[in-house]
C-alpha cells in the first residue's frame, strides 16, 4: 500500500525562510507554491443546479443585498461594444439608444460577444467583433469590459448595490505586463482593484482564463497559486484570498479560495446556463463587503500602511501612494512585448489567454479629470481608421477614434458610484483596509493608522511591526497598538491543530509568567467572524471532503494575543554592550525555562530575539512560545517546532533534511486525497539546540550588519547573495543547507573564518565609531534620546506611584 508524508508536517514552507531565494521567473515560483499546497487543496462536490454549493454561501453571508434576476437586466445597445452574428440578427432593427436585454433567455446566452475559442492566426474571432471605432482587444480585455458592463447593469437595476466606496473595477492591464511590487514578474489575466494603479497591495481578486478544461495541476491553477501567495504576502491581514478560474472555453467558472491551511475549489457554474449563479458571484466580489473577499472584519485601516521589510532585505526608497477610488485611464503610447512562460506539459492544453500579443491598458494619472468630468482621450498611437468592409456594423460618427474598451465600460459604473448618496453608514465597506503595501520605506514612524477590535475592545494600530510571507503557515502579523495611553503588542496569527495546540502558546506564557525576558500575556481572543462563529478554516470545507486523510490536523484557527511590554528587534541594538547583554539575557531565559519551568522553547531565531527597554536599562527578550513544550523523558518531539531554517541547529537540520528526502520521494498530487499518511515525524531536540540557534543569530548579525540601529552591511556587487554567509543557509533544500553549514562552520577553511572575523571586527569598530559620534552630538543622538526617554518614563512612573 502506498503511503505519503504529510507536507504540512514534514515539508518546509516558504515562510520558514527569512528571505525567498533570489528568483523572478514565474514558473519557478509556480512550482514552489504548488509543492507548498501538496495534498492540501480540497474540491467541493458539484451541487444541484442553480446552487452556490457549500463554500460560497458561507463566505458571501455578509452580503445581503438582493441581486436582480438576470432576465430583467437591460443595457443600452450602443454599450454592447463586442457582438456576434446572433446579436446582430436579434437587434438589427433597434437603434443604438434602445435598451435591450443583457441576457437572452431563449438562447441561453449573453448578449455580448464573448470569445469561445482562440482564433487561428491570433486575430479577433468571429464571435467577438468590436464595434467600429472600438479598439480590437484581447480575450482578457473583452471579459473585463463584459464584467464591468454586467456590474453596471446590476447597479442600475438595484441601487442598494451602490455605496460611495463601491469602486472596484476589473482590468486586463496586467495580462502582459507584470504587476509592480515584487520581483516575481507575475501577470494575472484579470485583476479587481479600487486603485488607479493596481499593485499586489491593493488588488482585491484575480481571475485566470483558459479555453482548456479544468485540471488541478494545469498552468492556470499553478498561476493562481502564485497569485494567491503574492496577495496574502502583500496583504497579510487577509483571512483568505479568491481567484476566479474561467475554463472550458471560458464557460465554466470556479472560485478558488486560498487560506493559510491550503485551498478550496468551489463547484463550477456555467456562466451561460446558470446566469443567476454567475451574477451572485460577480455582484458579491464587486459590491460585497470586504469580509466576503477575505478581509478581516475586525481590522480597519484609514491610511497607507507600509509593511516592515524582513531583516537583510534591501528595499528601494520610494513613497507610498494613497489608495484613491479607481477612475478612467488616459491613453498613452506603450510598446510592450509580452514574455511568455511556457510549461512543456501544458502544450496539449492549447494556448493560454496570455499568449495573445496586445498593448496594456493605458493609465490615467490622478491629476486628470474626475469622474464627473470624465472624457475620452484619443490615443496618439491609435489613428482613426475607416470601417472594415467585412464589418457588419455601420461607422459611428460619434466614435472617430478607436476607443479603449475598459474606458467604455468602467466609466458608467464609476459615474453611478459618484452619484451615490454621501453620508450615513457605509456598512459594505466599513472595515475596508486601504493600504498600498509597496513601494514602502524601510522605516516608518509609529502613528495611528487603523483600529483592531479584540474582545469588544478597540485598539489603535500605531504600526505593523512584523509579517510572515508565505501561503501555508501562520500568517503572523504583529501590531504595535495603544489603548488608554498604554502600548501593547498584538500577535494576529493562525494556529494549526486541535484545541490543545490552539491554546499551547497561551498555556506556555502562563507557565512562564514572571520570568524576566518573557512577554506578559495581557489578553487573548479566539477570533470570531461577523456572524459570531469562530474563524476556523475547517468551517469552509465541505463535510464530504473535510476529513480527507491528507488534510486531517492541518486546519488552522484564527487567534489574537495581546502582550506587553513593547520590544524592538535585536538588530536594532544601540550599543555593542546592549547587543552582547541582550544575547546573554536570552541565554538566561532559555536556561531558566529548562531548569525552573521544565519548558523547551524550540524556536529561537532572528525574529524571536528582541530587546525591551526598561526604566534603568534594556534587556534581551525571547518571544514566540507557540512551539514550546514540556520536556519529555526521551527528548523527542513532533516536527512542528523546528524553527526558522537558517537558525536550525546542525543536528536538527540533519534530522529534518532526512525526513524531507523521504517526503519528496512521494508523488505530488496537489489535491487532497485519502492516501494513508505516515505519522507526523518526531525529532530529537534539546536545550543545546536552542543555544546553537542563538549562536547562529549572533553570526547572522555580525556578518549581515555593520553597526547599531539596524544598519545593514552593503555587500560588494561582485558577491552574489548565495555566496555570502549566512545567506547560503537559506534554501528550501535542507540537504544543501546542511552541507553549506558544515562547510561554513565545521570546516577550518581560512576563507570562512576570515569572513566571520572581518564581520565581527567591523561590527565592533563601527559600533565604537557610532558611540563616539553620538556622544559628541549630545542629546540629538539616538542613544541620548533613548536615555532621555527612559528617564521620562521613570519620572512618570514615580509621579503615578507618589
DOMI-239116 format. One record per residue: x, y, z of N, C-alpha, C in turn. Coordinates in steps of 0.05 Angstrom, whole numbers, plus 5000, padded with zeros to 4 digits. Layout:
XYZXYZXYZ...
***
This chain:
501749765000500050005000501850255000501050454984502550694982501950875006504051015015503751205037504951475028504351685042505651935037506152075063508152255062508852415085507252685083505752745104504252995103506153235101505753385079507653605074507353825095505053855107504754065127506554005151506953755156508653685179511553655171512053505149514753445142515953615120514253775106515253945085516254205097517854355082518854615090517354825075516255015089514655225076516255475070515255625051516655875044516856065068514956055086515056225110517356145129518555915124520755835142523355975135523456115113525856265105525656555114527956675118527856965124527257115098528657045077528157155050527656935031526056985011525656794989528256774973528756534961531056514943530856734921533156824912533157024891531856904866529456994858528156894834526157104825525757114800523657284789522157154766522756894761521356754740518856624751516656664738514156554748514056254749515156104729515055814730516255694756518555804764519755704789517955764813516856004814515056064836512655894836511555844812509255664810509755394821512155294816512855024827513155024857514355244868514655264897511855274911510055434900507455454913505855194910506255064887504754804883505754594902508354584907509454404927508354464954508254724961507254804987504354714991502754704969499954624971499554334967501654174966501353884961499353754979497353634967495253484980493553645000493653904998492154065017490054235004489254174979487154314965484754124962482454214973480054044971478254154949476853974935474954044914472153974923470454174924467754134934466053974914464453784922462753634904460853824889460153744865458353904849455453894860454154114866451554114879449354094858446854104867444654114848444754374832443454384810443554614792442454864806443455094798442655354809443055374840445355264848446155284876449055374878449655544897452355634901454155424914452855214924454455004937454755054967456954964978457354975007459155215015461355255001463355455009462255745004461255794980460656074973458456194991456356054998454356185016455556255043457656105052458856175077460456425076462156455056463856695054462356935044460156885029458557115019456357195038456257065061454057115080453657415088455857565092455457845099454158015078454057925053452858075032449858005029448158185037445258125039443558285019444758445002443158594983442058404962439458404957438258224937439358294909440058094894441158134867438858114847438658294828436458274808436858034790434657924782434757694764435957774737437657604726439057664702437057724679434857584679432857624658431757914657431958054679430858324680432958544675435558464671437658654666437558754638437959014634438059134608440559304605441159364580443459524573442959684548443959914545443660074521445159924499443959894475445159744454447859844446448260114447450860224440453060144459452260054483454259974503455259694499453959544482454859274475456959304454459459334462461559414444462859164430462258924439463058684426460658514419460358434394457958294385458658054369456657894363456957664345454557664326454457464309452357454288449557434301449357284323446757254336445857524347447557684359446857944370446058134347447558124325446958304303444158234291443557984288440957904277438657974296439157934322437057974341436258274343438258444342437758734346438158904321437858774298438358924273436459154269434059144281432059354277432059564299433759514320433859704342435859934337435260154349437160384348439160364370441460504367443560474387442660564415440660734417439760834443437660664457436760454443434760274455435960104478434360064498435159884520434459604512436359424513435859144505436658954527435658704527436458524548439458464547440758444571443558364571443858064568441757914575441857624573439457524557440057354538437957234520436956984533434656994546433556764560432856534541432056604516431256394497433656234487435856384481438256244471440056144493439556254518441356174540444156274536444356524526446956644521446956934529449257044534449557334540449557484514448257714514448257894491450858064491452957924490455658044489457457844474459057954457460757784440463057664456462557464472464657334487466157134470468757114473470356924458469756634468469756454449469356174456471756004452473556084435476055934429478056124418480556034416482656204405482456204375482456444362482356454333484956374320484856264296487256204281488656464273491256464276492756694268492856914289491556874312491757074333490057324329488257324310486557554306484157554323482157724317479757734333477757524321476657364338474857154329472157264320470757114304468157204294466057234316466557094338464557104359464857344378466757524372467157764388468257994371466558094353467358304335466758574348468758754350468359014363466759204345465359384358464059604343466159764328465359884305467160074292468060294311470560354311471560564329472460454356471960194361472960074386475459914380477459954396479959804391479559504392480959364374481059074376482358994402481258804415482258744442482758444445484258384465484758104472482357994487482457734490480257594505480057694533482357754546482357854573480858124574481458304555480158564555477158534550476458354532473558314526472158224552473358044567471957944591471858164612474058324614473958554634471758744627471458814602469359004594466558884599466358634593463658504597462958504627464758424644464058404673463458684684464958884675464459154684461759254675461059194649458359274639456159124654456658864660454758704675454258824702456458904716456159024742454659294741455159444720453759694717450759654713450059454697447259384693445859304719447259144735446159064761445759304780447759484780447559714797445359904789444859924763442660094753439959974761439859714762437359574769436959564799439059554815438859534844440759744856439659974862441360204872442560154899441459954914442559894940445459774938446159694914448859584910450959814911450060054907451960284905452560404933455060444938455960594961458160784950458860994965461061174956463661024952464060794965466560654963466560424942464260384929463960154911465360214884467960214884469460294860471360074851470759824857472359604847471859564817473959564801473759544773475559314763474559154745476158944732477859064710480358974709482159074689483858844678484558864652486458674640489158804635489659014649492159174644494659014648494558804666497058664673497058384661495458334640495558064628498158024612499558234605502058214592504358374605503658544624505658684639505558614669507758544681507658454709506558664728505258574748504258754769506758844785506859104792509059204807508859134837511059154851511059104879512558854887513658704869515058464875516958394853519158244859520958164838519857934821517757814831516457594816514757714795515457674770514057814748511557664740509557684757507057534753505157714738503657594718501857734701499057614701497457684721494757574722493057664698491257494688489657564666487757804672486457794695484658004703485258064733484958314740485158394769482858574776481858544800479758724811481058904832480859164827482159344846480559604847480859754868479560014870481760234870484060174859486260364858486760424828487760674823488360754796490660594785492360484802494660334793494860074809493759854798493659604814496459514821496759444847499159314857498259084875500158914882499358684898498258774925498859014934497859114959495059214957493959264933491259364931489459204912490458994901488758814885486958654903484358644898482458504915482058214906481758174880481257904869482757884842483657644835484857594809483057394794483457384768481957184751483857084730483556824723485156704702483256574682484056594656482356494634483856284618482456074610483555884592481355744577481955654552479955504537479955214545481955124559482154844567480254774589479854514593478254424616479854444641478554444664479854484689481454234697483954274705485654064717487154184740487254044763488554164787491454234783492854094764495654154760496254314735494254424722494654564698495954834703496954964682498355214685496655434698494155444690492355654702492255624732492055384742491855354771494555404785496755334772499355394784499755694785498855834764499056134764497256244786494956124791493156214813494556174840495955954843497455914868499356134874500856214854502856424858501456694864499256754850497856994854496757014883495756784892494756774920497056824940499356714934501656764951502357054952502357184929503157474928501057644942498457574939496357724952496557704983496957464993497057425022499657535033501757535018504257645028504257945029502858075010502858365009500458485024498458315031496258395048495858195070497858185089497957955107495657945127494058155130491858145149489358015137489557925112487257795099486957515111484457425114483957155123484256955100483457035077483756875053483657055029484256935006484057084981482656914960481457034940479856904920481156944892481156724877481956734849479656614832478656764812476556654795477956504772476956274766478056104745475956054723476356164699474656114677475955904659474655674655475855464639473755364619474555164603472755024584471555234565473255364550472255574532471155814546472155864570471356084587468556054597467355824594464555794602464255714632466055554642465855454670467355624689466055724709467255904729467455754756469855744766470355634793471555854810471055854836472256044855474355884871476855964869478955834884479556004909479155884932479756014957482355914968484156104975486756034987486856155015487555995035488056095062490555975072491156015098493655925109493655625115491455485109491455195112491855055085491155195063491355075037489455205018487755045005485955164986483355004983481255134973478755004968477755094940476854894924475854954898472754924899471355134892468455124892467454964868464954884869463754754845463754964822463654864798463555044775460755124769460355354757457855434746458355514717456555444699456755524671455555804669457155994660456356274660453956324641453656154621451356184603448856044612449255804622446955634630445955684659447755804675447055874703447656164708446356344694447056624695446556754722444556664737443956784763446056714784447156474782449356394800451856564793452356594767454556764758454157054768451757154766451157424775451657454805450957254821451357274850454357294857455957134843458857144848460057414840459357504816460457754806459557994824456957994831455958214848457358214875457757984887458957974913461858074913463457984894466258064894466658354887464758474872464958754865463658934886461158864895459659044912459558954942460358704947460158594974462058714993461758655019463458765039466258635036468358765046471058645045471258375057469558315077469658055090469057835070467357895050466557695030468857605013470857775010473157704993475757665009475357615035477657525051478857715071477757965073478958145092477858105121479558155140478858115168476958345177474558275185472558475193473258625219475258525234475958645259478058865256479058895231481259085227480359305207481059555213480459775195482959945193483760015168485860205163484760455150485760685157484860925145487061075131489460965129491661095115493560875105495460955088497360775078498960645100499360385098500760235118503160095106505660195110507960055099508559805114509159595100509959345113512859355120513659245143516459245150518059055132520359135122521958945106523158745124523558495114524858295130527858365134529058265156531858325161533558245137535358415129537158355108536058405080533558515079532358565053532758855045533858895022534259175013531759254997530559475006528159574993528759844980527959884955528560144943527060374957528260594960526960824973524960954955522460934961520361064946518061114964516161274955514061374972511461214967510061134988507561004984505461204973503561104958501461284948498861214962497061404962494461364974492661194956491061024969489060874954486761064947486461134922484261304914482261144898479761234896477861084880478861054852478260824841479160774813477660974795479061054774477761234755478761174727477661304707478261234680481161304674482261174653485061194648485661344622487661514623488461644598489961444581490061494556491561334537494361424536496161254532498961324528500161114509502361194497503561024477505660844490504960594493506860404505507260174486509660094482510159864465511359644482509759434486510659224504510658964489512758824491512858554480512558354503510458204503509958024526511957794526512857724549514457484552512757254562512957034549511156804555512656594571511356504591512456284608510956024599512355854585511155614574511955374589510055214597510554964610510354734589512354574586512254364566509854184569509154124594506953944599504254064593504154324588501654464582501154504553502954414536502654474507500154344496499454114508497053984498494454124507494654314525492254444535491354664516492954734496492154954478493355204489493255414473494455664482492955784505494455914523493256054546492456334537490856454555489856724548492156924547494356864560496657044560498357024535497556844516499256804493498657004471496657174474495957374454497557624458498657734437500157984439498258224438498558394457496958634457498158854475497159094471498259314487496859314515498259394536497059414562495059644562493159624581491259844584492760084594492560314580493860554589492560664614494160824629493260914655492861214656490861294672490361584676491661664702493061874702494261984727492162114744492562114770490562224788490062524784491862654770491462944766489563004743488562794729486862844707483962874716482162874697479362934703478162754724476362864740474862704759472762544744471262374759469262214746467062384733466362604747464362784736465262924710467862954708468963094684470162894664469262644667470362434651470062494621472262454607472162484578474162294566473662204542475362004529477662154515480062074521482362194508483362014486483562124462484461954440487361874443488061644434490761544436492361644412494661764416496261854393497261624376497361394388498361164373496161014359493661104362491360964350489861154331490761194307489461374289486861264280485161454270482561374261482861214236481161014233481260834210478460794201478060764174475360714164474360444172471860404171470760144178471559944158471959704168472759484151470359394134470859324108468659234091467258994102468758824117467558584127466058624153466258864163464858924189461858934184460258804201457358804198456059054209457759244219456659484231457159724213455559934216456060184203457860364220459460524207461260704222459560894239460560954263459161134280460461404279458861624274460061884272460961984300460061854321460861944348463461814358464561634343466961494351469061514329470261754325472161784304474761644309475461594334477961464341477461204356479361014354479060764369478660814399476860684411476160734439477160504456478960564476479760344494477360224507477059954506474559834515474059864544476059864561475559884590474360154597475260364583474060634589471160634583470360494562467560494554465760364574466760164589465160014608465460104637467960174645468360254673467260524679467160704659466260984664463360984674461660814662458860814670458560734699459960534708459760444736460860664755463060784748464260984765462461234766461161304744459361524745456961474763455961224763453761154781454661184810457061084816458161104843458461394852459361564833459761844841457161984848454861874839452261984845450961854869452361664881451261524905451061724928448961694945448661884967450961874986451862114994454062135013452962155041454362035060453462035088452061785096451661755121450361505131452461285133451561055141453260825145453960705118456560665114457460525090458260245099456260095107456759845120458159645103457859665077459159475059462159515060463059755067465959805066467059915092465559875113466459995139469059885149469659635140472159515150474259485128473959635107475859605085478559715092480659545092483359655095484159775069485260015069486060145044489060205044490860015050493660075048494759995021496860135013498360044989500959945000501459684997503659565011506359634999506559654973509059714960508659934941510560104936513160104949512960224977514960164994514860275021517660345030517860505051520460575062521160385084523660315088524360115109523660205137523760475142523060575169520560745167518660705184516160865184515560935213514661185217514161265245511661135256511561105282509260995295507161215299505061195284502861395286500261255279498061345290495561205286494961155256494360905249493860845221491360655218490260565240487960385238487060305266485060125266483960015291483559715288483759585311483259295312481559235337479459075333477659015355478158735365478758715391479258455404477658445430476058245433474358215457472858475463471658585442470058835445471659075454474259065453475959295459477159395433477159655429478159775404480959885410482959755397485759845400486560005375488060215379489060375357491660265347491760205321494260095309496160325303498560305315500560505310502460435288502960175285504960085265504759785262505459695238505759405233508759345238509259165258511959115266513258875250511558685244512658435232510558285217511258175194509457995180511057755169509757535167510957305154510057295125511757185108511057155080510756855074508556785063508156505056505256455051504656225039501956155032500755985055501955745059501055575081502855635105501655685127503155755151501655915171503056055188501756205210500456465201501556585179500456845171500657055192502857055207503157225230503457525223501957695236502257985235502458085263504558245269504858365296504458665294502658765310501959045310502859175336503859425334504159595357501559745360500259715383497659845387497559995413495560155417495260305442492360305451491960315477489360335489489660465516488160685520488260835545491060905553492561015533495261115537497260905544496560645540498460425544498960295517501460205513502160075488502359775492501459625472501559335472502559235445503158975445503758835421501458635416500358645392498358445385499558255365499457995371500357785352497857665340497357715315495057625300496057395282495057155286496156925271494256695270494956485255493356255251494756005262493455865281494755645295493655385284495455205277494654945266494154735288492054575283491554355301489054375317488754195336486354185353486454395375484454385393484254595413486654605431487954385438490254385455492554545442492954505415495054645402494454935398491854995394491055275392491655425417491355295440491855425466494655395476496455265461499055205472500755445479500855645462502455885469501256035492498656045494497356165517498156025543498055765541498755605565501655635572503455645552506355665558506955945569505656155560506156415570505256435599503056295606502156285634504156135651505255915640507355765655509855935660510556095639513056255641512556525654510156575664509556835675511456895699512457145698514257225720517257195713517857045692520657005684521657255669523757385679524757625664525557545635524757715616525557665588523457505573521057465586518857325572516457515571515157545548512957735547510657655566509257855575506957815593504357805576502857595580500257565565498157735580497157935566495158115577492358005572491857915547489257815539489557645514487557495507487557345482484657315472484457245447481757215435481957015412480256815414479856635391477956785372478956885350477557085334474956975323472957145323470357065312469757235287468257115269467457265245465057445252464057595233461857785238459357645246459057385239456657235247456957105275459157165289459457055316460756785318461456665295462656395295465656425295467056225308469956225309471056215281473156375276474356395250476256155246475155935239476655685236476455595207478655535195478655475166477155225159476955035178475554785171472554835165471455055176468655115171468055155142469955235126469555295098469555035081470454825092470854575076468354405076467454305053465054135051465353885069463353815084463553585102464453325089463753295063464453045049467453015044468853245044471753235038473453345061472153455082473553585104475353385119474553125118476052935134477852755116478552855092480552715076483052675091484252435088486552365105488852565103489252665079491652835075491353105088488953185097488653455109487853435138487653195149486953175178489053315195488253485213490053615231491453855219490853935194492254155181490654415182488154405191486554655192487654845213487155095209488155305227485955475239486455575262484555745277485756025281484156225278485056505280485256585309487556665318488056735346489457005348488657165367490057415373490957415402493557485406494657515433495357805437494657915461495458185469497658155490499958265485502258235503503558505509505158505529506958725536509458605549511558755550511959025540512659035510512759275500513459315472516559275469517359165448520159105444521159205417523759185412524859245386526659005378527058965352528658735343531558755354532758525357535558515366537358665347536758675322538358815302538359125307536459215323536259505329537759575354539859415361541459485385542759755381543159895404544160175402547060205410548060005425550859995432551759705430554359665427555459395427554859255453555059405475554559285501551659185503549859345492547059265493546559015477547958985454547658755437548558495452550958505464552058275477550358215502549558415517547958375541545258245534544058325512541458215504541757915497543957845484544457555478544857405504546257515523546657385549543957345563542257555562539657535575537957315563538057285537536457075523537456795531540056775534541156515544540056455572539856655589538756615616535856535614534356665596531556585593531356295585532956205565532855925557533555735580535555815595536455645618534355635640533155865646531055875667528655705658527855725633525655565623526055265627528555175622529154885624529354805653530854955669531354865696529054915716527655135713525655215732522755155723522355155697519555115688519254865671521454715666521454465651520354505623521054735611519954815584522354855565521954745540523854785519522654965498523955185491522855385472522555285444524755175432524755045406524655225382524655485385524355645361525855915364528355895371530056135374530956225346530456465338531256565312531556865313532356975291532757265289530257415295527957305287525357435291524557435320525457245335524457205363526357305384528657405376530557525395530157825395529257935418528458215419529958365442529558625442530658795463528258955475528058965501525959115514527259335531526159575528527259805543525859825570527459845591526459885618527260155629526360215653526860485664529860535667531360345676534160385682535960275660535060095644536759965625535159825604536359655589534859485569535859195574534159015564534958735567533858565544535058335540534158155519531558015526529957955506527357815510527057605488525957375496525357155477522357135474521457165450518557165445517756915428515256885422514156675405514556395419512656345437512756095452510655895442509955925417507855745406508655455404511255405398512155125395513555025420513455175442514755085467513354835477514854665490513754415500514854365528513354195543514554095568516553875560518853885574521053705567520253415572520553245552519852965555522352805564521852555573523952385583525852305561524752245537526552155515527552375497526652625502527552855486526652855458524452725451523352725424520752875423520453025401518053195398517153195369514653275365513653285337515253495322515253465296517053625279516053915277513753985286512554245281514054475291515854455311517154685322520154685318520954625294523854605288525154875283523555085280524655355277525055445249526355685247526955805221529455685209529455615184531555455172534355555177534955815172537755895175538855865204537055845223537955845251537555565264536855375249536455105260539254985267539354845289541954725297542754515276545354465275546354275255545154005258544953915283543853645289540853635280539353835287536553845280536153865249537854025237537654055208538153795194540053635204540653375192538253185194536853195217534553015220532253095201531653355200529453445183530153415154532753445146533553405118533053125110533552935127533052645120530052595116528452725133525552695131524552825105525753045097524953175073525553005048527852875049528552695026526452475023525552365045523552155044520852265034520152505043517652625035517552685005519752784994519852864966519852634947520252394958520152154940517252084933515352194948512552134942511552314919509652214904508552364882506852594892507452834881505953064888503253064874501053104889498453084878496853354878497753544894496453804897493753774911491853624900489253594912489453404936487653434955487553264978486752974970487452784987486852514980486452355005485552105002485251925024487551715026489751775012492151605014493051595043493551355054494451345082496951515087497051645110499351805117500951665138503551705136505351625157505051815181505451725205505151905228506952155226506052375237507752615238510452545251512552615237515252535246515952665272517852545286518852645311521852675308522952875322525752935322526752955350529352905353530752935379531653225381530853355403531453645407531953695436533853885441534653935469535354225473536054295498536954565505539354645488541054455482543454515466542754615438540554515427539754605400538754895402537354975423536555245426538955435429540955355444543355515447544755545420544955335405546255345379544755535360542055535362540455715345541156005352541456065377542156335385544956415375546756215374549456265364549256345334547456215319547156285291545956565288544256645306543156925306545557115310547257055328549657225333551357245307551857015294553457015270552057175248549457145245547957285225548257585228547957685252548057975256550958075252552857915261555658005257556458035228555357855211556157855183554358035166551758045173549858195156549558485164550458565188550058835198552758955204553059215197555559355201555659525226553459545240553459705264550759715277550359895297547759915311545560035294543160045306540860175293539960025268540559765266539659615243541059685217543459785218544859865194546059625180545059565157545859325143548459365127550059155126552559175111551959175081553359355067553059365038555059175025554058955015555758755004556858844976559258764970560358824943558658704921558358854900556558764878557558504865560158444868561258204855560557954870559657974895558957744910556057684908555157474894552357414894551357334921548857384928547857324955548257044965548156844947548356574956551156494965553056674959555856614967556656764992554856925003555457075027554156945051555856885071554756775096552956975109550756905122549656635122547256595102547256765081545156735061545156455048547456325048547656065035546055855051545255925076543655735092540655755086539855955069537055995064536255875038535455635038534455495015532455285024530555215006528555015013529654735012532154705001533454445000535054415026533954265045535354255071537954105070538153915052540753775049542953975040542254155022544154365014544754545037542754615053543254785077545154645096544754395100546454235118549354235109549754195083552454185072553754465074552254675068553254945069554055015098552454935116553054995144555454835154555754585144558154425150560654565141560554655115562854785104563455055118561255195124561655465136562755465164561755275180562355295209564055065220563954835206565254595218567654515201568454675182570954635169572854865176575354825173577355025181578355185158576555235138577455395115578055685124580255785115581056055123579056265112577956205089576156405077573656455094572456235104570056265121570756385148572956305160573756425185574356725181575556795159576157075153573657235151571557125137569057275133567757335160567757135178566557185204568257385221570857345220572657525235572457815226572457845199572258115188569558245196567358075194564758185201564658265230565658105248565658165277567358415283569758425270571458655274570158915264568958905241567559145230565259225249563859035259561659095277562559245302564759145314565859275338566859555331568459575310569559845303567260045297565359955281563160145273561460225298561060035316559560095340560960305357563560275359565160465374565060745361565260735334565260985319562561135323560360975321557661095325557361205353558361055373558161155401559661415404562161435393563761675396562361905381561361855358559962065342557462175356555861985368553462065381554062205407556262135420557062265445557762555440558962615417559662885410557263045402555262915391552763045383551163125407551062965427549563025451546762915450544863085459542062985463540662925436541863015414540562955388541062675378542962535391543562265381541362065390541061845375539061645382539561535410542061485417542561365443541861565465542561815462541962015482538962055485537562055462534662085463533461845477534661605472533661365484533961385515536261485524536561515553534661725564534161935549532262135558529462025561528761855541526061735542525761555567527961405573527861235597527461395622528961615624528761785647525961905650524761975627522062095627520061885637520361635628518561415636518861375667521361385676521761345705520461565721520661815712519362035726516362015726515261925703512361895702511461665721513061455722512361235740512461325769514461485776514661585804512361765810511461935791509262115796506661965801506261745785503861595788503861445815506161345823506261195849506261385873507261635868507361825890504761945898
***
